[in-house]
Amino acid sequence: MAKQINFLDLQHGKNFSYHDKTCGEFSLKNKKNPIGARLNFNDIITHNFKLDKPLTPQELLVTAELKMYDEIGLDASKIHKISYETKKASVGDLKLVESFAIDTLAIEEKYQKSFSTIKHIDFLVLPFLVFETLYKHEILDKKNDLFITIDDDESFSTFYKEGAYVTSKKTLSLRDMVKELENLNILTDTEKLKEILLKKGLSKENYELHEYDLYDYIQKTFENFFSKTNNIALHNRNVYGFTQVERIFFSLDNQMIPYLEETARAYFPDVTYRALDFLASDDILALDTIAASYIQDKLEEGKQQHNFTIFNKKAPFYQSEIGKFALSSVASLMILSSYPLYQQYQMTATEKENSVLKAQLSTLSSATSKLKKRQKAVEKELKSTKQQQKKIDTDLHKLQNIASSLLALKSKDSKYTPMFLTVNNLLKKYKLSIDNVRQVDKGAMDFEIYSIENKRDTIAKFMSALLSKGYTSVTSNEIKLNSDVYKSIITVKR
């Protein structure tokens, strides 16, 4: 028989007990009753990836961790709790996997106020996985379903295919909507907005003239929501073989927004709509009671893969390392009064310390590995930048020398100007570059040029073009190949 669950509501503070599909008063009198809770959707980092070969659960967990660090830049300096879900779908020979992570320190800080009297959580669950319990207990038959929940600070939509989790996406929460309305100079708060949505819904007739701007925002917001959700459904059909959405379950305080269905049908015409109010009780959210049922299932099945608790219960004295040591010491003394107690205590303490150090080493090794990879990438980038800078400095030095030469020549004889213009135009035409310019004789100039396209004939064409311009002599020294670039000194006489 399943145990009663004490559910700690981390989001709203409405704690309750759950047993046999019924909610009751939260009580810690029976120490054997497990304590469960659920995370906020915004607490969770997710990442989807593909596998090209079968892996053991341990190998898959390591792969999920590496993927999250390498592909989405999970901060390796922080400690994360990570798990995964293998999808019942594939793309060709590739298996689809979704990994989940939480920042343990951030979670501890966020929920520390909830632990004034309660010091541990036996099972901490991800909110989008909990709908599985509705199929397990045959509250729902297995179809293609979309679950939509909207709350003050947490809103998301979740797809299930024939009773199995497919994917989930964050959506606008009430607080997000309040902020957007504020930008439109429409002032309200989450409670007022919730009341308006549940009373007036998406019917313009229910709004006063001065509320038309508010109605227009609400109508447009939900049209955009269902349009984007429909696009996700089409994507799921291609990737997961999700044929079409058959049912939509919606919850804002366990209720359906009036006239929401009429707006949704423009995007999901052949769908059954109803409120997501399963297992709900009084003012307790259905999402929380469903989460309590899910936790009860997993504890009964002994499945801990998706248990994200970081608030573990302290083991009883007799199960602790010191307790085990004390009991074993008593038994030993009864057998051998001369047993070296202090030495055994030191050994036990050392083993415990070694275990802690190994755990810390594992975490630091993972972080160090990521940082080393990042360091190598930065060093590689720095080396490339230095090489580029060196080339730029070299090119700049060449240009400065050329400019100095040209200025000196200009001050001596302005008749060289037409030659410079002609040479410049032909350099552009044949995609040649110049390294140096100098006067070698009265009316004669040396141009040290090279082919940037590694073509030897462009230098010959450049010389031929100069001759055609009427210069008395265009000669060159040997055209040399140097580092895949052809170079030569061209002497031009007027």
C-alpha positions in Angstrom: 0.0 0.0 0.0 1.3 3.4 -1.0 2.5 5.7 1.9 1.0 9.0 2.6 3.0 11.9 1.1 3.6 15.2 2.9 3.8 17.7 0.1 5.8 20.8 0.7 4.5 23.6 -1.6 7.7 25.5 -2.4 5.9 27.9 -4.7 2.9 29.1 -2.7 3.4 27.7 0.8 0.1 25.7 0.8 1.5 22.4 2.2 -0.7 19.4 2.3 -0.7 15.6 2.7 -1.7 13.3 -0.1 -3.0 9.7 0.1 -5.4 7.7 -2.1 -6.2 10.6 -4.4 -7.2 12.8 -1.4 -5.6 15.8 0.1 -5.4 16.4 3.9 -3.6 18.3 6.5 0.2 18.5 6.3 1.6 16.7 9.4 5.1 15.6 10.4 3.9 13.4 13.3 4.5 10.2 11.4 8.3 10.4 10.7 8.0 7.5 8.2 5.8 9.5 5.8 8.0 10.8 3.0 8.2 14.5 2.2 7.9 15.5 -1.5 8.0 18.8 -3.4 8.3 20.1 -7.0 10.6 22.6 -8.6 9.5 25.7 -10.4 9.8 25.3 -14.2 12.2 28.3 -14.3 14.6 26.4 -11.9 15.4 23.9 -14.6 17.9 24.0 -17.5 17.1 21.6 -20.3 19.0 20.5 -23.4 18.1 18.1 -26.2 20.6 15.9 -28.1 20.9 12.8 -30.2 22.7 9.5 -29.6 24.3 7.4 -32.3 24.9 4.3 -30.3 23.4 2.5 -27.2 24.9 3.5 -23.8 24.5 2.1 -20.3 22.6 4.4 -17.9 25.9 5.5 -16.3 27.5 6.2 -19.6 24.4 8.1 -20.7 24.4 10.2 -17.5 28.1 11.2 -18.1 27.2 12.0 -21.8 24.3 14.2 -20.7 26.6 16.1 -18.3 29.3 16.6 -21.0 26.7 17.7 -23.5 25.3 20.3 -21.2 28.7 21.7 -20.3 30.0 21.7 -23.9 27.0 22.5 -26.0 25.0 25.0 -23.9 27.8 26.4 -21.8 26.7 25.1 -18.4 28.9 26.9 -15.8 31.6 24.4 -14.9 32.5 26.3 -11.7 29.1 25.6 -10.2 27.7 22.3 -8.8 24.8 21.0 -10.8 22.5 18.0 -10.3 21.8 16.4 -13.7 19.6 13.7 -15.1 18.0 12.8 -18.4 15.0 11.3 -20.2 15.3 9.0 -23.2 12.4 9.7 -25.6 10.3 7.0 -27.1 11.2 8.3 -30.6 14.2 8.4 -32.9 15.5 10.2 -36.0 16.8 7.5 -38.3 19.4 5.6 -36.3 19.7 8.4 -33.7 18.0 8.2 -30.3 16.6 11.4 -28.9 17.5 12.4 -25.3 16.6 15.4 -23.1 18.9 16.3 -20.2 17.9 18.3 -17.2 20.0 20.3 -14.7 19.6 22.5 -11.6 22.1 24.8 -10.0 22.2 23.3 -6.5 23.5 26.4 -4.7 20.8 28.6 -6.4 18.1 26.2 -5.4 19.3 26.1 -1.8 19.3 29.9 -1.6 15.9 30.2 -3.3 14.0 27.8 -1.0 15.9 28.2 2.3 12.9 30.0 3.9 10.8 26.9 3.3 13.1 24.9 5.7 12.5 26.7 8.9 10.9 23.6 10.4 11.5 21.0 7.7 15.1 20.0 7.1 14.8 17.6 4.2 12.9 16.5 1.1 12.8 12.9 0.1 11.7 13.5 -3.5 12.0 16.7 -5.5 10.3 16.5 -8.9 10.4 18.3 -12.2 6.9 19.7 -12.9 6.6 18.7 -16.6 7.2 15.0 -15.9 4.3 14.6 -13.3 1.5 14.2 -15.8 2.6 10.6 -16.3 0.7 9.7 -13.1 -2.7 10.6 -14.8 -2.1 7.8 -17.3 -0.7 5.3 -14.7 -3.9 5.6 -12.6 -6.1 5.6 -15.7 -7.5 9.0 -14.9 -6.7 9.7 -18.6 -6.5 7.2 -21.4 -3.3 7.4 -23.5 -3.7 10.0 -26.3 -1.7 12.9 -27.7 -2.2 15.6 -25.1 -1.2 19.2 -24.4 -1.0 20.4 -20.8 -1.0 24.2 -20.3 -0.5 25.8 -16.8 -0.4 29.5 -16.1 0.5 30.9 -12.7 2.0 34.1 -11.2 5.7 33.3 -11.8 5.6 30.0 -13.7 3.9 29.0 -16.9 4.6 26.3 -19.4 3.1 23.9 -21.9 3.9 20.2 -22.1 3.3 17.6 -24.8 2.6 13.9 -24.1 2.4 11.3 -26.8 0.3 8.2 -25.8 1.0 8.7 -22.1 4.8 9.4 -22.5 6.6 12.8 -22.1 7.6 14.5 -25.3 8.7 18.1 -24.7 7.9 21.2 -22.7 8.3 25.0 -23.3 8.2 28.1 -21.1 5.3 30.5 -21.8 4.3 33.9 -20.5 3.5 33.9 -16.8 1.0 36.4 -15.2 3.9 38.5 -14.0 5.4 38.5 -17.5 2.1 39.8 -18.8 1.9 42.5 -16.1 5.3 43.8 -17.2 4.3 43.9 -20.8 1.1 45.7 -19.9 3.1 48.2 -17.9 5.1 49.0 -21.1 1.7 49.8 -22.7 0.8 52.1 -19.8 -1.8 49.7 -18.5 -1.2 49.2 -14.8 -2.4 46.1 -13.0 -1.0 43.3 -10.8 -1.0 39.5 -11.0 -4.1 39.0 -8.8 -6.2 41.6 -10.7 -5.1 40.2 -14.1 -6.0 36.7 -12.9 -9.4 37.9 -11.8 -10.0 39.6 -15.1 -9.0 36.5 -17.1 -11.2 34.2 -15.1 -14.2 36.5 -15.1 -14.1 38.2 -18.5 -11.9 35.9 -20.4 -11.5 36.4 -24.2 -14.9 38.0 -25.0 -14.8 41.7 -25.9 -18.4 42.1 -24.8 -17.3 41.5 -21.2 -15.0 44.5 -21.2 -15.9 48.2 -20.7 -14.8 50.7 -23.3 -11.9 51.9 -21.2 -10.7 48.3 -21.0 -10.5 47.7 -24.7 -6.7 48.2 -24.8 -6.4 45.5 -22.1 -8.7 43.2 -24.0 -6.7 43.7 -27.2 -3.5 42.8 -25.4 -5.0 39.6 -23.8 -6.5 38.5 -27.2 -3.3 39.1 -29.1 -1.2 37.4 -26.4 -3.2 34.2 -26.5 -3.4 34.2 -30.3 0.4 34.4 -30.3 0.6 31.7 -27.7 -1.6 29.2 -29.7 0.2 30.1 -32.9 3.6 29.3 -31.4 2.3 26.2 -29.7 0.8 25.0 -33.0 4.3 25.4 -34.6 5.8 23.4 -31.8 3.1 20.7 -32.4 4.1 20.6 -36.1 7.7 20.2 -35.2 6.9 17.4 -32.8 4.9 15.7 -35.5 8.1 15.6 -37.7 10.5 14.7 -35.0 8.5 12.5 -32.6 5.8 11.2 -34.9 3.3 13.2 -32.9 0.3 13.0 -35.3 -1.8 15.7 -33.9 -3.0 17.2 -30.6 -6.2 15.4 -29.5 -6.8 17.0 -26.1 -5.8 20.3 -24.5 -5.9 20.6 -20.7 -5.7 24.2 -19.4 -5.2 25.5 -15.9 -5.3 29.0 -14.4 -6.1 28.3 -10.7 -7.4 24.9 -11.9 -9.9 26.7 -14.3 -10.4 27.3 -18.0 -10.4 30.9 -19.1 -13.8 31.8 -20.6 -13.9 31.9 -24.4 -10.3 30.6 -24.6 -11.5 27.6 -26.6 -12.9 29.9 -29.3 -9.5 31.5 -29.8 -7.6 28.2 -29.6 -9.8 26.5 -32.2 -8.4 28.8 -34.9 -5.1 26.8 -34.4 -6.4 23.5 -32.9 -9.8 22.9 -34.5 -10.4 19.2 -33.9 -9.4 19.1 -30.2 -11.2 18.3 -26.9 -10.8 21.1 -24.4 -11.2 20.9 -20.6 -9.8 22.4 -17.4 -6.7 20.8 -15.8 -8.3 20.1 -12.5 -7.5 16.4 -11.8 -7.0 15.5 -8.2 -7.4 19.2 -7.2 -8.7 20.0 -3.7 -10.0 23.4 -2.5 -7.4 26.0 -3.1 -4.6 23.6 -3.9 -3.3 23.6 -7.5 -3.9 20.5 -9.5 -0.3 20.6 -10.6 0.8 20.1 -7.0 -1.6 17.3 -6.3 -0.6 15.6 -9.5 3.0 16.1 -8.5 2.2 14.4 -5.1 0.6 11.5 -6.9 3.7 11.2 -9.2 6.1 11.2 -6.2 4.0 8.5 -4.5 4.3 6.4 -7.6 8.1 6.8 -7.9 8.7 6.0 -4.2 6.5 3.0 -4.4 8.3 1.8 -7.6 11.7 2.6 -6.1 12.7 4.8 -9.1 15.0 7.7 -8.3 16.3 8.7 -11.7 14.3 11.9 -11.7 14.6 12.7 -8.0 16.4 16.1 -7.9 16.4 16.5 -4.2 19.5 18.1 -2.7 17.9 18.3 0.8 18.7 14.8 1.9 17.6 13.4 5.3 20.3 12.9 7.8 20.7 9.2 8.5 19.8 7.8 11.9 22.7 7.5 14.3 22.9 3.7 13.9 23.1 4.2 10.1 25.8 6.9 10.2 29.4 6.1 9.9 30.1 7.1 13.5 27.0 5.1 14.6 28.2 2.1 12.8 31.6 2.5 14.2 30.2 2.8 17.8 28.0 -0.3 17.5 30.8 -2.3 15.9 33.1 -1.1 18.6 30.8 -2.3 21.4 30.5 -5.7 19.7 34.2 -5.9 19.3 34.9 -5.0 22.9 32.6 -7.8 24.0 34.7 -10.2 22.0 38.2 -8.7 22.4 38.6 -6.2 25.2 42.0 -5.3 23.9 40.8 -4.1 20.5 42.5 -0.8 19.6 39.5 1.4 19.7 41.3 4.6 18.9 42.9 3.1 15.8 39.6 1.9 14.5 38.0 5.3 15.0 40.8 7.0 13.1 40.4 4.5 10.3 36.7 5.1 10.0 37.1 8.9 10.2 39.8 8.7 7.5 37.6 6.6 5.2 34.8 9.1 5.6 37.1 12.0 4.9 38.4 10.1 1.9 34.9 9.6 0.6 34.1 13.3 0.9 37.4 14.2 -0.8 36.7 11.9 -3.7 33.4 13.5 -4.3 35.0 16.9 -4.2 37.8 15.7 -6.5 35.2 14.4 -9.0 33.4 17.8 -9.1 36.7 19.7 -9.3 38.0 17.4 -12.1 34.9 18.1 -14.2 35.2 21.8 -13.6 39.0 21.7 -14.4 38.4 19.8 -17.6 35.9 22.4 -18.9 38.2 25.3 -17.9 41.2 23.7 -19.6 39.2 23.3 -22.8 38.2 26.9 -22.6 41.8 28.0 -21.9 43.0 26.1 -24.9 40.4 27.8 -27.1 41.3 31.2 -25.7 45.1 30.6 -26.2 44.4 29.4 -29.8 42.4 32.5 -30.4 45.1 34.7 -28.8 47.8 33.2 -31.0 45.8 33.8 -34.1 45.1 37.4 -33.1 48.8 38.0 -32.4 49.7 36.6 -35.9 47.1 38.9 -37.5 48.5 41.8 -35.5 52.0 41.0 -36.6 50.9 41.0 -40.3 49.0 44.2 -39.8 52.1 45.8 -38.3 54.2 44.6 -41.2 51.8 45.9 -43.8 51.5 49.2 -41.9 55.2 49.6 -41.9 55.4 49.0 -45.6 52.6 51.5 -46.3 54.4 54.1 -44.1 57.7 53.6 -46.1 55.8 53.9 -49.4 54.0 57.0 -48.2 57.3 58.6 -47.1 58.8 57.8 -50.5 55.9 59.2 -52.4 55.9 62.4 -50.3 59.6 62.9 -50.9 59.2 62.4 -54.7 56.2 64.7 -54.8 58.3 67.5 -53.2 61.0 67.0 -55.8 59.1 66.5 -59.0 55.3 66.7 -59.5 55.7 65.0 -62.9 55.7 61.6 -61.2 52.1 62.0 -60.1 50.6 60.7 -63.4 52.9 57.7 -63.2 51.7 56.9 -59.7 48.1 57.2 -60.7 48.6 54.9 -63.7 50.5 52.3 -61.6 47.9 52.4 -58.9 45.1 51.8 -61.3 46.9 48.9 -62.9 47.7 47.4 -59.6 44.0 47.3 -58.7 43.2 45.9 -62.2 45.5 43.0 -61.9 45.1 42.5 -58.1 48.7 43.2 -57.4 50.2 44.7 -54.2 53.2 46.9 -53.7 56.0 46.6 -51.1 58.3 49.5 -51.9 58.8 52.5 -54.2 62.1 54.3 -54.9 63.6 56.6 -57.5 66.5 55.0 -59.4 67.3 57.7 -62.0 65.9 60.9 -63.4 62.6 59.9 -64.8 62.8 56.3 -63.6 61.1 54.5 -60.7 61.4 51.0 -59.2 58.2 49.4 -58.0 58.6 46.3 -55.8 55.3 44.4 -56.4 53.9 40.9 -55.8 50.9 38.8 -56.9 48.4 38.3 -54.2 46.6 35.6 -56.2 49.7 33.5 -56.8 49.5 34.1 -60.5 52.8 34.7 -62.3 51.3 36.1 -65.5 49.6 39.0 -63.8 53.0 40.7 -63.3 53.7 40.3 -67.1 50.3 41.7 -67.9 50.9 44.6 -65.6 54.2 45.4 -67.4 52.6 45.1 -70.8 49.8 47.5 -69.8 52.4 50.1 -68.7 54.2 49.9 -72.1 50.8 50.4 -73.8 50.5 53.7 -71.7 53.4 55.1 -73.6 56.3 54.7 -71.1 59.7 54.5 -72.8 60.9 51.5 -70.8 59.3 48.9 -68.5 61.8 46.2 -67.3 62.0 43.8 -64.4 64.4 41.6 -62.6 63.7 37.9 -62.2 60.1 37.1 -61.2 60.7 34.9 -58.1 58.3 32.5 -56.3 58.5 33.1 -52.5 56.0 31.5 -50.0 53.4 30.9 -52.8 53.7 34.5 -53.9 55.3 35.8 -57.1 57.5 38.9 -56.6 59.5 41.2 -58.9 61.0 44.7 -59.1 59.6 46.6 -62.1 61.6 49.6 -63.4 59.5 52.2 -65.2 60.9 55.1 -67.2 58.9 58.1 -68.5 
